[in-house]
Amino acid sequence: MAEIFPFHAYRYNLARVKLADVVTQPYDKITAAMQERYATVSPYNLIAVEKGKPSPKDSAADNVYTRAEKALQQWIRDGVLLRDSRPGIYVYFQEYAMPGTTERRTRKGFIALGRLEDYAAHVIFRHELTHTGPKADRLELLRHTRTHTGQLFMLYDDPQKRIDGMLDQTVARSRPDEAKDEHGVVHRIWPVSDPQIITDVVRAMAAQELVIADGHHRYETALAYRDECRAKTAGRDRNAPYEKAMMAFFNTHGEGLVILPTHRLVANVRSFDLDSFRKKISPAFDEEDYAFGSEAARAAAYERFQRDLMASGDNGRALGMYAGGSFALLRLRRDADLQKLMPDLSPAQRKLDVVLLHRVLLEDGLGITPAAFTAEQNISYEREIGAAVNAVDRKRAEICFLLNPVGVNQVMEIALAGEVLPQKSTDFYPKLLSGLTLYRLD
């Protein structure tokens, strides 16, 4: 089953830098504005490695990838990055507020190395498909730097919370390194080098199957790099550094594990007609409209709509829709035959609102093909309901569909069955920071 290992992490020297000034969000969450801000806050910010800026003068000898490796080497020589003298695992807690609330939660996990396994080995499971573009970029960066700068977000199943108990005992003994990010999330790291604690955690994880929550592109990049390295050697060395990747492990039964929904915006649909669409989906959905005649009435209707959409996740199947200046709740009819509507999908897939949306509303109702989804020709994504609604009002989309989140247990069920969800079905919040620990393969 799962094999995890302690390692000698490289970490920022906090006598030289402030941790919050040098860490970043994951590369795929870094906007151009964030990239600029990171670069100005500290000359040692990881942005120089994680997502460097290209130049018109770039060449094979001088580009974002070569500059990333030069930065790492220089920081190590200057003592900005230090290699821990003893191998360890790293307890990682994140304290955060749910978006739009003041409720504080704590997600508890730990960082270690995990053995890279092909999906066919049925040890590590994915829950979504990947695209070639991001993998090509990350592979080129890994080839040059031979360094993992961020953790793969992995889920394991421990209903007794044995490992959580070990982590709680460990953090009570020492003070952590700490950083607050731009979203107000407090990240805390405790290095653990006690051989007995490490042994206990490794043994407890040995029977686990792991599901990738976030980081599918980076995981498959690590697999590709492993295979490249294997091809250059005479035999397979299972202890080689490239056989492992840096991972953060979180219990599915942890109280702070949260998934947010990602809403769908639809645009540029040929011959789009809202009335025809409503008529086409009526055999499967009953529609409840939230009409309003003034801005004051709109606010009340919007609030009631959001409340009812959230409640529908507890007592039925419903999807939200905003188009033509009005909100609607599309409730799945009790007599709807999901097996007939989605005959090629498993019962577990048919239970998911996001699958219902893609197959029945987007594919059958609007004629958007799976190829168009992959190419994002007609569809884009928003985390916030307000942003999705605003996009329709500003004519950036013709219609938006609003979802309740996928459950953690649903993700595990789908992944462990060897199936995948539609793209951007899950948004695990908050993200793991890059730069808290680094794994150098040299």
Sine and cosine of phi, psi and omega as CSV:
sin_phi,cos_phi,sin_psi,cos_psi,sin_omega,cos_omega
0.00,0.00,-0.55,-0.84,-0.11,-0.99
-0.94,0.35,0.72,-0.69,0.09,-1.00
-0.91,-0.42,0.84,-0.55,0.07,-1.00
-0.85,-0.53,0.38,-0.93,-0.13,-0.99
-0.60,-0.80,0.58,-0.81,0.21,-0.98
-0.95,0.31,0.28,-0.96,0.01,-1.00
-0.43,-0.90,0.29,-0.96,0.07,-1.00
-1.00,0.04,1.00,-0.03,-0.03,-1.00
-0.96,0.29,0.57,-0.82,0.28,-0.96
-1.00,0.03,0.73,-0.69,0.01,-1.00
-0.69,-0.73,0.43,-0.90,0.02,-1.00
-0.90,0.44,0.65,-0.76,0.06,-1.00
-0.98,0.19,0.96,-0.28,-0.10,-0.99
-0.97,0.25,-0.03,1.00,0.20,-0.98
-0.99,0.17,-0.26,0.97,-0.04,-1.00
-0.94,-0.33,-0.49,0.87,-0.09,-1.00
-0.66,-0.75,0.33,-0.95,0.17,-0.99
-1.00,-0.06,0.77,-0.63,-0.14,-0.99
-0.84,0.54,-0.66,0.75,-0.04,-1.00
-0.90,0.43,-0.33,0.94,-0.04,-1.00
-1.00,0.08,-0.19,0.98,-0.15,-0.99
-0.86,-0.51,-0.23,0.97,0.00,-1.00
-1.00,-0.01,0.31,-0.95,-0.03,-1.00
-0.69,-0.72,0.23,-0.97,0.22,-0.98
-0.94,0.34,0.26,-0.97,0.06,-1.00
-0.84,0.54,0.48,-0.88,-0.15,-0.99
-0.81,0.59,-0.61,0.79,-0.09,-1.00
-0.99,0.17,-0.04,1.00,0.06,-1.00
-0.95,-0.31,0.07,1.00,-0.07,-1.00
-1.00,-0.03,0.92,-0.40,0.05,-1.00
-0.99,0.15,0.16,-0.99,0.04,-1.00
-0.87,0.48,-0.64,0.77,0.02,-1.00
-0.91,0.41,-0.66,0.75,0.04,-1.00
-0.90,0.44,-0.64,0.77,0.01,-1.00
-0.86,0.51,-0.69,0.72,0.03,-1.00
-0.90,0.43,-0.69,0.72,-0.04,-1.00
-0.91,0.41,-0.71,0.71,0.03,-1.00
-0.84,0.54,-0.66,0.75,-0.07,-1.00
-0.92,0.39,-0.45,0.89,-0.04,-1.00
-1.00,-0.02,-0.37,0.93,-0.11,-0.99
-0.96,0.27,-0.50,0.87,0.02,-1.00
-0.33,-0.94,0.65,-0.76,0.07,-1.00
-0.92,0.38,-0.22,0.98,-0.02,-1.00
-0.96,-0.27,0.20,0.98,0.01,-1.00
-0.89,0.46,0.63,-0.77,-0.08,-1.00
-0.90,0.44,-0.19,0.98,-0.02,-1.00
-0.84,0.55,-0.50,0.86,0.02,-1.00
-0.88,0.47,-0.41,0.91,0.01,-1.00
-0.98,-0.21,-0.73,0.68,-0.14,-0.99
-0.92,0.39,-0.64,0.77,-0.04,-1.00
-0.39,-0.92,0.97,0.26,-0.02,-1.00
-0.94,0.35,0.31,-0.95,-0.03,-1.00
-1.00,-0.04,0.79,-0.61,0.06,-1.00
-0.95,0.32,0.35,-0.94,0.02,-1.00
-0.76,-0.65,0.52,-0.86,0.07,-1.00
-0.87,0.49,-0.35,0.94,-0.02,-1.00
-1.00,-0.03,0.10,1.00,-0.03,-1.00
-0.84,0.54,0.57,-0.82,0.02,-1.00
-0.62,-0.79,-0.01,-1.00,0.03,-1.00
-0.89,0.46,-0.47,0.88,-0.04,-1.00
-1.00,-0.07,-0.26,0.97,-0.05,-1.00
-0.57,-0.82,0.98,-0.21,-0.02,-1.00
-0.46,-0.89,-0.07,-1.00,-0.08,-1.00
-0.87,0.50,-0.52,0.85,-0.05,-1.00
-0.98,0.19,-0.67,0.74,0.04,-1.00
-0.93,0.37,-0.61,0.80,0.02,-1.00
-0.92,0.39,-0.55,0.84,0.04,-1.00
-0.89,0.46,-0.72,0.70,0.00,-1.00
-0.92,0.39,-0.64,0.77,0.04,-1.00
-0.88,0.48,-0.64,0.77,0.02,-1.00
-0.89,0.45,-0.72,0.69,0.02,-1.00
-0.86,0.51,-0.73,0.68,-0.01,-1.00
-0.88,0.48,-0.66,0.75,0.00,-1.00
-0.92,0.40,-0.66,0.75,0.00,-1.00
-0.90,0.43,-0.59,0.80,0.05,-1.00
-0.92,0.38,-0.71,0.71,0.02,-1.00
-0.88,0.48,-0.61,0.80,-0.05,-1.00
-0.99,0.12,-0.06,1.00,0.00,-1.00
0.98,0.19,0.26,0.97,0.07,-1.00
-0.97,0.23,-0.59,0.81,0.14,-0.99
-0.94,-0.33,0.77,-0.64,-0.01,-1.00
-0.87,-0.50,0.64,-0.77,0.05,-1.00
-1.00,0.02,0.81,-0.59,0.02,-1.00
-0.88,0.48,0.69,-0.72,-0.09,-1.00
-0.96,0.27,-0.41,0.91,-0.01,-1.00
-0.88,-0.47,0.63,-0.78,0.04,-1.00
-0.93,0.37,0.59,-0.81,-0.03,-1.00
-0.41,-0.91,0.09,-1.00,0.27,-0.96
-0.94,-0.35,0.21,-0.98,-0.15,-0.99
-0.72,-0.69,0.94,-0.34,0.04,-1.00
-0.92,0.40,0.72,-0.70,-0.11,-0.99
-0.74,-0.68,0.93,-0.36,0.06,-1.00
-0.93,-0.36,0.59,-0.81,0.09,-1.00
-0.81,-0.59,0.87,-0.49,0.07,-1.00
-0.98,-0.22,0.79,-0.62,-0.14,-0.99
-0.45,-0.89,0.25,-0.97,0.14,-0.99
-0.94,-0.33,0.66,-0.75,0.11,-0.99
-0.86,0.51,0.68,-0.73,0.02,-1.00
-0.80,0.60,0.76,-0.65,0.02,-1.00
1.00,0.09,0.07,1.00,0.00,-1.00
-0.71,-0.70,0.13,-0.99,0.10,-1.00
-0.95,-0.32,0.08,1.00,-0.02,-1.00
-0.93,0.36,0.84,-0.53,-0.03,-1.00
-1.00,-0.06,0.68,-0.74,0.05,-1.00
-0.74,-0.67,0.30,-0.96,0.07,-1.00
-0.76,-0.65,0.82,-0.57,0.08,-1.00
-0.98,-0.19,0.78,-0.62,-0.13,-0.99
-0.91,-0.42,0.77,-0.63,0.04,-1.00
-0.42,-0.91,-0.24,-0.97,0.05,-1.00
-0.47,-0.88,0.41,-0.91,0.00,-1.00
-0.95,-0.30,0.71,-0.71,0.08,-1.00
-0.39,-0.92,0.04,-1.00,0.16,-0.99
-1.00,0.06,0.57,-0.82,0.10,-1.00
-0.82,-0.58,0.60,-0.80,0.03,-1.00
-0.93,0.35,0.72,-0.69,0.07,-1.00
-0.96,0.27,0.76,-0.64,-0.02,-1.00
-0.77,-0.64,0.66,-0.75,0.15,-0.99
-0.89,0.46,0.52,-0.85,0.01,-1.00
-0.85,0.52,-0.52,0.86,-0.03,-1.00
-0.91,0.42,-0.30,0.96,0.02,-1.00
-0.97,0.24,-0.23,0.97,0.04,-1.00
0.85,0.52,0.66,0.76,0.12,-0.99
-0.92,-0.38,-0.69,0.72,0.05,-1.00
-0.89,-0.45,0.75,-0.67,-0.12,-0.99
-0.84,-0.54,0.60,-0.80,0.09,-1.00
-0.99,-0.13,0.30,-0.95,0.13,-0.99
-0.79,-0.61,0.06,1.00,0.10,-0.99
-0.50,-0.87,0.32,-0.95,0.03,-1.00
-1.00,0.05,0.30,-0.96,-0.04,-1.00
-0.89,-0.46,0.15,-0.99,0.04,-1.00
-0.87,-0.49,0.42,-0.91,-0.13,-0.99
-0.96,0.30,-0.57,0.82,-0.09,-1.00
-0.83,0.55,-0.84,0.54,0.00,-1.00
-0.87,0.50,-0.57,0.82,-0.02,-1.00
-0.92,0.38,-0.62,0.79,0.02,-1.00
-0.89,0.45,-0.68,0.73,0.02,-1.00
-0.90,0.44,-0.75,0.67,-0.03,-1.00
-0.92,0.40,-0.56,0.83,0.01,-1.00
-0.92,0.40,-0.67,0.74,0.02,-1.00
-0.90,0.43,-0.62,0.78,0.05,-1.00
-0.91,0.42,-0.67,0.74,-0.01,-1.00
-0.92,0.39,-0.61,0.79,0.04,-1.00
-0.86,0.51,-0.65,0.76,-0.06,-1.00
-0.99,0.16,-0.69,0.72,-0.11,-0.99
-1.00,-0.01,-0.40,0.92,-0.10,-0.99
0.74,0.68,0.68,0.73,-0.07,-1.00
-0.62,-0.79,0.72,-0.69,0.18,-0.98
-1.00,-0.09,0.88,-0.47,-0.08,-1.00
-0.99,-0.12,-0.35,0.94,0.00,-1.00
-0.77,-0.63,0.33,-0.95,-0.05,-1.00
-1.00,-0.04,0.62,-0.79,0.22,-0.97
-0.96,0.26,0.69,-0.72,-0.08,-1.00
-1.00,-0.03,0.95,-0.32,-0.09,-1.00
-0.90,-0.43,0.60,-0.80,0.04,-1.00
-0.95,-0.32,0.64,-0.77,0.14,-0.99
-0.72,-0.69,0.26,-0.97,-0.14,-0.99
-0.90,-0.43,0.95,-0.30,-0.03,-1.00
-0.69,-0.73,0.99,0.17,-0.07,-1.00
-0.89,0.46,-0.45,0.89,0.03,-1.00
-0.98,0.19,-0.17,0.98,0.02,-1.00
0.84,0.54,0.63,0.77,0.02,-1.00
-0.90,0.44,-0.70,0.71,-0.03,-1.00
-0.94,0.34,-0.62,0.79,0.07,-1.00
-0.84,0.55,-0.64,0.77,0.02,-1.00
-0.90,0.44,-0.66,0.75,0.05,-1.00
-0.88,0.47,-0.67,0.75,-0.01,-1.00
-0.91,0.42,-0.68,0.74,0.01,-1.00
-0.88,0.48,-0.65,0.76,0.02,-1.00
-0.90,0.43,-0.59,0.81,-0.04,-1.00
-0.93,0.36,-0.70,0.72,-0.11,-0.99
-0.95,0.32,-0.33,0.94,0.00,-1.00
-0.95,0.31,-0.22,0.98,-0.11,-0.99
-1.00,-0.09,-0.21,0.98,-0.10,-1.00
-0.45,-0.89,0.17,-0.98,0.03,-1.00
-1.00,-0.10,0.58,-0.82,-0.05,-1.00
-1.00,-0.03,0.27,-0.96,0.34,-0.94
-0.98,0.19,0.59,-0.81,-0.18,-0.98
-0.62,-0.78,0.61,-0.80,0.09,-1.00
-0.54,-0.84,0.66,-0.76,0.11,-0.99
-0.97,-0.25,0.77,-0.63,-0.04,-1.00
-1.00,-0.04,-0.05,-1.00,-0.09,-1.00
-0.93,0.37,-0.22,0.97,0.04,-1.00
-0.99,-0.14,0.12,0.99,0.00,-1.00
0.99,0.16,0.16,0.99,0.02,-1.00
-0.99,0.15,0.75,-0.66,0.04,-1.00
-0.99,-0.14,0.87,-0.50,-0.02,-1.00
-0.97,-0.26,0.79,-0.62,-0.03,-1.00
-0.80,-0.59,0.71,-0.71,-0.03,-1.00
-0.81,-0.59,0.77,-0.64,0.11,-0.99
-0.86,-0.50,0.90,-0.43,0.10,-1.00
-0.95,0.30,0.66,-0.75,-0.01,-1.00
-0.81,-0.59,0.91,-0.41,0.01,-1.00
-0.91,-0.42,0.02,1.00,0.02,-1.00
-0.90,0.44,0.88,-0.47,-0.07,-1.00
-0.86,0.52,-0.57,0.82,-0.04,-1.00
-0.94,0.35,-0.68,0.73,0.02,-1.00
-0.89,0.45,-0.70,0.72,0.00,-1.00
-0.87,0.49,-0.71,0.71,0.02,-1.00
-0.87,0.50,-0.68,0.73,-0.01,-1.00
-0.89,0.45,-0.67,0.74,-0.01,-1.00
-0.93,0.37,-0.68,0.73,0.00,-1.00
-0.87,0.50,-0.69,0.72,0.01,-1.00
-0.91,0.42,-0.65,0.76,-0.01,-1.00
-0.91,0.41,-0.48,0.88,-0.02,-1.00
-1.00,0.08,-0.24,0.97,-0.16,-0.99
-0.89,0.46,-0.47,0.88,-0.03,-1.00
-1.00,-0.04,0.10,1.00,-0.13,-0.99
-1.00,0.04,0.56,-0.83,0.30,-0.95
-0.99,-0.16,0.66,-0.75,-0.12,-0.99
-0.93,-0.36,0.66,-0.75,0.05,-1.00
-0.89,-0.45,0.75,-0.66,0.05,-1.00
-0.96,0.26,0.90,-0.45,0.08,-1.00
-1.00,0.10,-0.69,0.72,-0.04,-1.00
-0.52,-0.85,0.66,-0.75,0.01,-1.00
0.94,-0.34,0.42,0.91,-0.02,-1.00
-0.85,0.52,-0.67,0.75,-0.01,-1.00
-0.90,0.43,-0.68,0.73,-0.01,-1.00
-0.94,0.35,-0.55,0.84,0.05,-1.00
-0.90,0.43,-0.73,0.69,-0.02,-1.00
-0.94,0.34,-0.46,0.89,0.14,-0.99
-0.90,0.43,-0.69,0.72,0.02,-1.00
-0.89,0.45,-0.61,0.79,0.07,-1.00
-0.89,0.45,-0.70,0.72,-0.02,-1.00
-0.90,0.44,-0.65,0.76,0.01,-1.00
-0.93,0.37,-0.64,0.77,0.09,-1.00
-0.83,0.56,-0.72,0.70,-0.03,-1.00
-0.92,0.40,-0.59,0.81,0.09,-1.00
-0.88,0.47,-0.70,0.71,-0.02,-1.00
-0.92,0.39,-0.64,0.77,0.05,-1.00
-0.86,0.51,-0.65,0.76,-0.05,-1.00
-0.91,0.40,-0.40,0.92,-0.02,-1.00
-1.00,0.03,-0.16,0.99,-0.03,-1.00
-0.95,-0.32,0.37,-0.93,-0.05,-1.00
-0.94,0.34,-0.57,0.82,-0.02,-1.00
-0.62,-0.79,0.04,-1.00,-0.04,-1.00
-1.00,-0.06,0.84,-0.54,0.05,-1.00
-0.95,-0.30,0.98,-0.22,-0.08,-1.00
-0.92,0.39,-0.22,0.97,0.04,-1.00
-0.99,-0.13,0.04,1.00,0.01,-1.00
-0.89,0.45,0.58,-0.82,-0.03,-1.00
-0.84,0.55,-0.56,0.83,-0.04,-1.00
-0.96,0.29,-0.12,0.99,0.07,-1.00
-0.99,0.16,-0.04,1.00,-0.08,-1.00
-0.75,-0.66,0.34,-0.94,0.09,-1.00
-0.66,-0.75,0.36,-0.93,0.00,-1.00
-0.99,0.13,0.78,-0.63,-0.09,-1.00
-0.72,-0.69,0.50,-0.87,0.17,-0.99
-0.92,-0.38,0.77,-0.63,-0.14,-0.99
-0.93,-0.36,0.75,-0.66,-0.01,-1.00
-0.73,-0.69,0.66,-0.75,-0.02,-1.00
-0.98,0.21,0.74,-0.67,0.02,-1.00
-0.90,0.43,-0.32,0.95,0.01,-1.00
-1.00,-0.10,0.11,0.99,0.05,-1.00
-0.94,0.35,0.60,-0.80,-0.10,-1.00
-0.94,0.34,-0.38,0.93,-0.08,-1.00
-0.99,-0.13,0.18,0.98,-0.05,-1.00
-1.00,0.08,0.91,-0.42,-0.12,-0.99
-0.78,-0.63,0.66,-0.75,0.16,-0.99
-0.89,-0.45,0.76,-0.65,0.08,-1.00
-0.99,-0.17,0.46,-0.89,0.05,-1.00
-0.98,0.20,0.40,-0.92,0.14,-0.99
-0.86,-0.51,0.88,-0.48,-0.11,-0.99
-1.00,0.07,0.41,-0.91,-0.09,-1.00
-0.95,-0.30,0.75,-0.66,0.15,-0.99
-0.96,-0.28,0.69,-0.72,-0.03,-1.00
-0.86,-0.51,0.74,-0.67,-0.01,-1.00
-0.58,-0.82,0.34,-0.94,0.12,-0.99
0.86,0.50,0.58,0.82,0.09,-1.00
-0.99,0.14,0.80,-0.60,-0.06,-1.00
-0.88,0.47,0.77,-0.64,0.06,-1.00
0.83,0.55,0.64,0.77,0.00,-1.00
-0.92,0.40,0.77,-0.64,0.06,-1.00
-0.64,-0.77,0.89,-0.45,-0.12,-0.99
-0.89,0.46,-0.67,0.74,-0.01,-1.00
-0.91,0.42,-0.65,0.76,0.03,-1.00
-0.91,0.41,-0.62,0.78,0.04,-1.00
-0.89,0.45,-0.71,0.70,0.01,-1.00
-0.87,0.50,-0.66,0.75,0.00,-1.00
-0.91,0.40,-0.61,0.79,-0.06,-1.00
-0.93,0.38,-0.57,0.82,-0.04,-1.00
-1.00,-0.04,-0.09,1.00,-0.09,-1.00
-0.87,0.50,-0.49,0.87,0.06,-1.00
-0.91,0.42,-0.37,0.93,-0.05,-1.00
-0.96,-0.27,-0.38,0.92,-0.11,-0.99
-0.75,-0.67,0.64,-0.76,0.25,-0.97
-1.00,-0.06,0.66,-0.75,-0.06,-1.00
-0.95,-0.32,0.78,-0.63,0.09,-1.00
-0.92,-0.40,0.89,-0.46,-0.06,-1.00
-1.00,-0.06,0.51,-0.86,0.02,-1.00
-0.87,-0.50,0.99,0.16,-0.10,-0.99
-0.98,0.21,0.45,-0.89,0.08,-1.00
-0.47,-0.88,0.46,-0.89,-0.05,-1.00
-0.87,-0.50,-0.03,1.00,0.01,-1.00
-0.51,-0.86,0.17,-0.99,0.00,-1.00
-0.90,0.43,-0.61,0.79,0.03,-1.00
-0.91,0.42,-0.67,0.74,0.02,-1.00
-0.93,0.37,-0.55,0.83,0.04,-1.00
-0.88,0.48,-0.71,0.70,-0.02,-1.00
-0.87,0.50,-0.66,0.75,0.01,-1.00
-0.93,0.38,-0.66,0.75,0.01,-1.00
-0.91,0.42,-0.65,0.76,0.00,-1.00
-0.89,0.46,-0.69,0.72,0.00,-1.00
-0.90,0.43,-0.69,0.72,0.00,-1.00
-0.91,0.41,-0.64,0.77,0.03,-1.00
-0.87,0.48,-0.74,0.67,-0.01,-1.00
-0.88,0.47,-0.67,0.75,0.00,-1.00
-0.89,0.45,-0.69,0.72,-0.02,-1.00
-0.93,0.35,-0.59,0.81,0.05,-1.00
-0.89,0.46,-0.69,0.72,0.00,-1.00
-0.91,0.42,-0.66,0.75,-0.01,-1.00
-0.91,0.41,-0.49,0.87,-0.02,-1.00
-0.90,0.43,-0.41,0.91,0.04,-1.00
-0.92,0.38,-0.31,0.95,-0.02,-1.00
-0.99,-0.12,-0.41,0.91,-0.13,-0.99
-0.74,-0.67,0.27,0.96,0.01,-1.00
0.11,-0.99,-0.27,-0.96,0.03,-1.00
-0.86,-0.51,0.86,-0.51,0.00,-1.00
-0.47,-0.88,0.50,-0.86,0.06,-1.00
-0.81,-0.58,0.58,-0.81,0.05,-1.00
-1.00,-0.02,0.48,-0.88,0.01,-1.00
-0.61,-0.80,0.64,-0.77,0.12,-0.99
-0.73,-0.68,0.85,-0.52,0.00,-1.00
-0.28,-0.96,0.46,-0.89,0.04,-1.00
0.87,0.49,0.43,0.90,0.03,-1.00
0.98,0.21,0.31,0.95,0.00,-1.00
-0.58,-0.81,0.45,-0.89,0.04,-1.00
-1.00,-0.08,0.51,-0.86,0.07,-1.00
-0.52,-0.85,0.56,-0.83,0.10,-0.99
-0.95,-0.31,0.85,-0.53,0.00,-1.00
-0.99,-0.16,0.97,-0.26,-0.04,-1.00
-1.00,-0.09,0.77,-0.63,0.02,-1.00
-0.90,0.43,0.79,-0.61,-0.02,-1.00
-0.92,0.40,0.58,-0.81,-0.01,-1.00
-0.90,0.44,-0.46,0.89,-0.02,-1.00
-1.00,-0.07,0.14,0.99,0.01,-1.00
-0.92,0.38,0.76,-0.65,-0.02,-1.00
-1.00,-0.09,0.99,-0.11,-0.06,-1.00
-0.92,0.39,-0.52,0.85,0.03,-1.00
-0.91,0.41,-0.59,0.81,0.04,-1.00
-0.96,0.26,-0.61,0.79,-0.01,-1.00
-0.95,0.32,-0.56,0.83,-0.04,-1.00
-0.73,-0.68,0.91,0.41,-0.16,-0.99
-0.92,0.40,-0.40,0.92,-0.07,-1.00
-1.00,-0.05,0.06,1.00,-0.04,-1.00
-0.95,-0.30,0.42,-0.91,-0.01,-1.00
-0.96,0.27,0.32,-0.95,0.07,-1.00
-0.84,0.55,-0.58,0.81,0.01,-1.00
-0.91,0.42,-0.64,0.77,0.03,-1.00
-0.92,0.40,-0.63,0.78,-0.05,-1.00
-0.92,0.40,-0.31,0.95,0.00,-1.00
-0.97,0.23,-0.22,0.98,-0.15,-0.99
-1.00,-0.04,0.76,-0.65,0.02,-1.00
-0.88,0.48,-0.63,0.78,-0.05,-1.00
-0.92,0.40,-0.56,0.83,0.06,-1.00
-0.95,0.32,-0.68,0.74,0.07,-1.00
-0.84,0.54,-0.68,0.73,0.03,-1.00
-0.88,0.48,-0.77,0.63,-0.09,-1.00
-0.91,0.41,-0.71,0.70,-0.13,-0.99
-0.98,0.19,-0.71,0.70,-0.14,-0.99
-1.00,0.01,-0.69,0.72,-0.06,-1.00
-1.00,0.07,-0.76,0.65,-0.11,-0.99
-0.99,0.17,-0.75,0.66,-0.02,-1.00
-0.97,0.26,-0.85,0.52,-0.06,-1.00
-0.96,0.28,-0.68,0.74,-0.09,-1.00
-0.97,0.23,-0.65,0.76,-0.08,-1.00
-0.93,-0.36,-0.13,0.99,0.05,-1.00
0.96,0.27,0.39,0.92,0.03,-1.00
-0.99,0.11,0.84,-0.54,-0.10,-1.00
-0.99,0.14,0.38,-0.93,0.10,-1.00
-0.83,0.56,-0.58,0.81,0.04,-1.00
-0.89,0.45,-0.60,0.80,0.04,-1.00
-0.92,0.38,-0.58,0.81,0.09,-1.00
-0.86,0.50,-0.76,0.65,-0.06,-1.00
-0.87,0.49,-0.67,0.75,-0.01,-1.00
-0.99,0.13,-0.08,1.00,-0.04,-1.00
0.80,0.60,0.69,0.72,-0.01,-1.00
-0.97,0.23,-0.63,0.78,-0.07,-1.00
-0.89,-0.45,-0.04,1.00,-0.17,-0.99
-0.73,-0.68,0.63,-0.78,0.14,-0.99
-0.66,-0.75,0.04,-1.00,-0.23,-0.97
-0.72,-0.70,0.55,-0.84,0.09,-1.00
-0.63,-0.78,0.64,-0.77,0.06,-1.00
-0.99,0.16,-0.65,0.76,-0.09,-1.00
-1.00,-0.01,0.71,-0.71,0.05,-1.00
-0.86,0.51,-0.69,0.72,-0.03,-1.00
-0.86,0.52,-0.64,0.77,0.01,-1.00
-0.92,0.38,-0.61,0.79,0.03,-1.00
-0.91,0.41,-0.70,0.71,0.02,-1.00
-0.90,0.45,-0.67,0.74,0.00,-1.00
-0.88,0.47,-0.57,0.82,0.01,-1.00
-0.90,0.44,-0.61,0.80,0.04,-1.00
-0.94,0.34,-0.69,0.72,0.01,-1.00
-0.87,0.50,-0.55,0.84,-0.03,-1.00
-1.00,-0.01,0.15,0.99,0.08,-1.00
0.93,0.37,0.34,0.94,0.10,-0.99
-0.99,0.13,-0.21,0.98,0.06,-1.00
-0.52,-0.86,0.44,-0.90,0.02,-1.00
-1.00,0.04,-0.46,0.89,-0.08,-1.00
-0.36,-0.93,0.52,-0.86,0.13,-0.99
-0.76,-0.65,0.54,-0.84,0.03,-1.00
-0.90,-0.44,0.71,-0.70,-0.15,-0.99
-0.89,-0.45,0.69,-0.72,-0.19,-0.98
-0.84,-0.54,0.43,-0.90,0.33,-0.94
-0.99,0.11,0.40,-0.92,-0.05,-1.00
-0.95,0.33,0.45,-0.89,0.17,-0.98
-0.95,0.32,0.61,-0.80,0.02,-1.00
-0.99,0.15,0.49,-0.87,0.02,-1.00
-0.86,0.52,-0.67,0.74,0.01,-1.00
-0.90,0.44,-0.56,0.83,0.05,-1.00
-0.92,0.38,-0.65,0.76,0.05,-1.00
-0.87,0.50,-0.71,0.70,-0.01,-1.00
-0.90,0.44,-0.68,0.73,-0.02,-1.00
-0.88,0.47,-0.71,0.70,-0.01,-1.00
-0.91,0.42,-0.74,0.67,-0.07,-1.00
-0.90,0.43,-0.73,0.69,-0.05,-1.00
-0.93,0.36,-0.31,0.95,0.09,-1.00
-1.00,0.08,0.00,1.00,0.01,-1.00
0.99,0.16,0.30,0.95,-0.01,-1.00
-0.96,-0.27,0.19,-0.98,0.01,-1.00
-0.76,-0.65,0.41,-0.91,0.05,-1.00
-1.00,-0.06,0.27,-0.96,0.14,-0.99
-0.86,0.51,0.39,-0.92,0.01,-1.00
-0.83,0.56,0.63,-0.78,0.05,-1.00
0.83,0.55,0.69,0.73,0.08,-1.00
-0.99,0.12,-0.43,0.90,-0.07,-1.00
-0.81,-0.58,0.58,-0.82,0.10,-0.99
-0.70,-0.72,1.00,0.00,0.02,-1.00
-0.95,0.33,0.79,-0.61,-0.07,-1.00
-0.82,-0.57,0.66,-0.75,-0.08,1.00
-0.99,0.14,0.10,-0.99,0.04,-1.00
-0.98,0.17,0.32,-0.95,0.06,-1.00
-1.00,0.05,0.72,-0.69,0.01,-1.00
-0.96,0.27,0.58,-0.82,0.14,-0.99
-1.00,-0.01,0.63,-0.78,0.05,-1.00
0.98,-0.20,-0.09,1.00,0.06,-1.00
-0.92,0.38,-0.67,0.74,0.15,-0.99
-0.66,-0.75,0.52,-0.85,0.05,-1.00
-0.81,-0.58,0.60,-0.80,0.03,-1.00
-0.91,-0.41,0.95,-0.30,0.03,-1.00
-1.00,-0.02,0.76,-0.65,-0.04,-1.00
-0.99,0.14,-0.23,0.97,0.01,-1.00
-0.99,0.15,0.00,0.00,0.00,0.00
